[in-house]
Amino acid sequence: MGPSPYSLIAQEKYLLLAIVVGALAFALEAVYMDDTVRALVVSAVLVVTILGASMSVAHHAEVLARKVGDPYGTMILTLSAVLVEVIVLAMVILHTRADTLARDSIYSAVMLDINGTLGLAALIGGFKHGEQAYNDDSARTYTVMILSAMSIAMAVPEFVPARWWPVYGIFTVVVLVMLYGVFLRMQTGPHSYFFSYAYPEKKRRREIDPATQTSPLYSVAIMLIGVAVVGALAEPLSGALRRGLRDTHAPPALLALVVAVISAGPEILTALRAALANRMQSTVNIAMGASLSTVTLTVPVITVLALMFDLPLHMAMTPVQVVMTAITLIVAAINLNDGQTNAIEGMTHFALFLTFLMLTGLGL
């Protein structure tokens, strides 16, 4: 017997609340768009609401992930998060026409995923379990692919003349799609064992999760509805943020960080839960896989939108961003090379994440 309608309503309360808040945001737009404080308050409410809707999407992605197992499970989780990010980012760019927002959002997402999520997970997991094992083949694969994708899409463009950007942009789209296509073929095909680790099963009382009693079609339907709700909420959020930040001295990168947090928030919780459960492979797959998916999928979509709608787009990272990205990937390559994480390795990444936050606050 499946879950009752009342339990399903309670389960989807965040999504239902997001629909109500979205309707109010559209109806009261004239009230908060003429005042900075009200616009900032509404922006905060919408960010929290979108996070709630994203958590609903991530929850059902996690339900599907548990049913299919790794590596397909974490692929579903990361793709759902990237889809939310692409939708929010596209809506905000279309309204603000900020030429560096996509670059800053992708950079922020990589810092948040690798240094924030993976660093904090390895830190708290190390304190609880000591050394935590995972398949080092997955970490090496993720690191080299993230380095290649970010170099092609966000470092090399610094040296491409503006008149050649449309040509190089199309080239970037093709190469990144090919790169991610090969990665998916490898992840779900002959090299799927790179992204899994055989943990010993513990004998414990199995608790029935109402979510797992729902059908896969129900989870897919709720995910699609959730993504549509996020897209609808992104419309008033972009306007409220633009109005609220117009009269403040907040650094421009703050908006990019907000977009990154919206997309990464639910998966951060999933990764931390996996680390606390001593399943570091899932944490590595989520953190590193989300970074790779963000670069290889978000850049092509945003580039195509920029070319179609003649939007300004500047993808070349700043010198500070290049340095932070290089240090992050070098540290990741060293830390994730032996098949075990510990609290010291986690702290090195978390220190880099705090540095990223400090630089963002300074407007760098």
N, C-alpha and C positions, 0 to 999 in steps of 0.2 A: 504493500500500500504506500503510495507516494505521500509527500508532505501536504498538509492542509492548506487551503487558501490563506488562512490567517498567518501561518508560519511563513508562507511565501511573501506576504505583504511585509511582515517583520524583517524578513531577510533582505528585501529590496527597499528598505526604508530610506537609505541614502539616495538612491536613484529617484524615488518618488519625491523626496524633499527637493532634489535638484530641479525636477520639473516644475514644482511650485515656485521655487525661488526664481527660476528662469522666466516664468510668466510674469511675476511681479517686477522683475528687472526691466522687461520690455514695456510693461504698462506704466511704470513710474520713471521712465527715462528722462522726461522733461524736468522732473523734480530734482534729480541729483546731478544732472549735467551742467547746471548753472552755478555750482558751488564746489570749491576745491575739497573742503573737508568731507562733504557728503559723497563726493565722487571717490575719495580715498576709502571711506568706510564701505561703500558698495563694492569697490574693487576687492577689499579684504574678504567680504562676505562671499563674493563670487569665486575667489580663489579657493576658499575653504569648501564651497559647494562643488566646484569642479573636482577638487581632490576627493570629495565623497563619491561623486559619480565615477571617477577614475578607479577608486577602490572597489566599487561594485564591478566594474569591468575586469579589474585585476583578480577579484575573487573568483569570478566564473572562469577566467583564464587559468587560475590555479586549480580549480576543480577539474577542468579538462586536462591540465598538466598531470594531475595525480592519476588520472585514468589512463593516459597514454604513456607516462613515464618519460625519463630522460633518454635521448636529448630533445625529443619532440616537445616535452613539457615546458622546458625553459625557453624553447623557441617560441611557443605560443605566448608565454608571459612577456618576453621582450618585444615581440611584434605588436602586441596589444598596447604596450607602453609607448612604442614609437609611433603608432597610429594616432594616439591621443596627442602626442607632441606635434606631429605634422599638422594636424587639424588646428590646434590652438595657434601654432606658429604662423600658419598660412593666414588665418583670420586676422591676427594682430598685424602682420606685415601688410596685408591688403588695406588696413585702416590707417596705419601709421606711416607706411612707406619708408620705414627706417632701413637704410641700406646695410647696416651692420648687425641687425637684430638676429638674423639667421646664424651668422658666424658666431656671435656671442652666445647664443642659446645652445648651439652644438658644443662649443668649447665648455660652457658651464655644465652641460649634461655629462660630458666625459670626465670633468673634474669631480662631479657629484657621484658618478657611478664608480669610478676606479678609486679615487682617494677618499671620498666620503663613505659610500656604501661598503666597498671591499675593505677599506681601512678600518672602519668602525666594527664591521663584522669579525674581522680577524682579531681585532683588539679584545672585544668582549668574549668572543669564542675562545681566544687563547687564555684569558683569565679563568674561564670555566673549565675548559677541556685540555689545556696545554697545547700540544701540537695537533693540528687538524689536517687529515689527509685528503688529497684530491688527485685527479689525474693531471700530471704536469704537461701532458701532450696538449690538453685543451688550452692551458694558460699560454703556452708558447705560440700556439696557432692564433689565438685571439690577439696577442700582443703584436705580432708581426703584421697581421692584417689591419689592425687599428692604425699602426704606424704608417703603413702603405697608403691607406685610405685618406688619413688626415694630411699626409704629405701631398698627395695628388690634388685633393680638394681644397686645402686651406693653407698650405705653405707655398707651393709652386705658383699659385695665382699672383703672388707679390711681384713676380718677375714677368708676368704676361701683360703687354700693353693693353690699354683700355679698348682700343679699336678691335683687338683680337679676342676680347672676352667672350662674345657670343659663340665664336668657333670653339674656344677652349671649354666653355661651359657645356656645349653639346658633347664634346669629347669626354668631359668629366662624367656626365650622366651615363654615357655608354660604358665607360671603364668601371665605374662603381657598381652599376647593375651587373656587369659581367663578374666582378669580384664577389659580390654577394651571392650571385647565382652559383658560382663554383663552391662558395662556402656552404650554402644550403645543400648542394649535392653531396659534399663531403660529410656534412653534419648528419644528414639523414640516410646516407648511403654506405659505401664501403668503409668509411672512417668514423662511423658513428660512435665507436668505442672510445675515441679520443675524448668525448664529452660526457662520459659516464664513469662511475666508480662503484665497485661492489662493496657496500657497507654490510657488516654483519647485522642480521635482523635481531632485534631484541624482543623477548617475549613480554608482552604487555596486554592489558585488557583493551580491546578495541572499542572505542567509543563511536557511536554512529553520528556522523555529521549530516544534518538534514540536507545540506547542499549536495552531497554525493549521491543522494537518493533521487535527484532530479535527472532528467534525460540530457544527453549532450546537446540535443536540438534546443532545449530550453536555455541552456547556458549560452549557446551561440546567439540565440535571439536576444537575450538580455545584454550580451556584449555589444551587439549591433545597435540596440536601443540606447545603451550607455554612451557609445561613441557619438551617436546622433545628438544626444543631449549635451555632451561636451562641446560639440561643434556649435550648437545653438547658444550655449552659455558664453562661448568665446566671443560672440558678437558684442553683447553689452560689456563684457570685460575689457575688450580692446578700447572701446570708447571711454569707459570710466577711468581706466588707467591713463589713457592719453590726457584726459581732462585733469585728473588728480595730480599727475606728475608735472604738468605744464608749469605750475607756479612754485614748484619746489626745487631744491638744489640736489635732488637725488641723482646719483650717477646713472648714465644711460644703461649700463650693464645690469642694473637692478631688474629691469623689465625682462632681460634675457634669463636671469637667474630664476625669476618667478615662473617663466615658461618651463624651465628645466625641472624645477621642483614639482610643478603640476604633473609632469609626465613621469618623473622618477619616484614620487612619493610612495605609491602603493608597492612598487617593486622593492623599494628600500626595506619596507616592513617584511616582505617575503624573504628577502636575503638575510635579514637579521634573525628571523625565526629559524631559518635553515642553519645558520651558524650556531645558534644556541642549542639546536638539536644535534650538533656535531655532524652536519652534512654539508661540509664546505664545498663539495663539488657543485651543488645547486647554487651556492653563493657566487662562486667563480663564474658559472655559466650565466647567471643573471647580470652580475655587475659588468663583466667583460663583454658578454653578448649584447647587452643593451647599448654599450658604447659603440660597438661595431655596427649594430643595426641603425643607431642614430646617425652615424656619419654616412653609411652607404645607402640609406634609404631617404633620409631627410634632405640631404644635399641634392639628389636628383629631382625630387618633387619640388623643392623650392626653386631650383634653377629653371625647371620647365615653367613654373608659374611666373617667374620673373621675365622670361623670354616671351611668354604669351601675353602678359598684361603690361609689358614695358615697365616693370618695377625696378627701382635701383637696387643693386645687390653687390655687396663687397664681401668676398669670402676670404681674402687674405688675412691671416692672423696678425696681430700686432707683435712686436718683438717680445713683450712680456708674455703673451700667450704662447708663442713658440717655445720660449725657454721653459715655461711651466709644463707644457705638453711633453717636451723632450725629457725633462727630469722625471715626470710621472711615468712615462713609458720605460725609461731606463731602470728606475726603481722597481717597476712591475716585472721587468724582464729578470732582474736579479732575485727579487723576492719569490717569484712564482716559478722557479726553475728546479725545485727539489721535491715537489709533490707534497709539501707540508707547510702550513702557515703557523705563525705563533704571534703572541702579543706584541713583540718587538717589531715584526714586519708590519703588523696592523698600525702601530703607532707611527711608523715612518710615513705611511700613506695618509693617516689622519692629520699629521702635522702639515703635510702638503695641502690638504684640504683647508685647514685653518689659514694657511698662507694665501690660498686662493680667495677665501672670504675677505681677508684683510685687504688684498689688492683690489677686489671688487668694491669694497667700501671706500677705498681711496680714489676710485674712479680710474684705475689703471687696467 
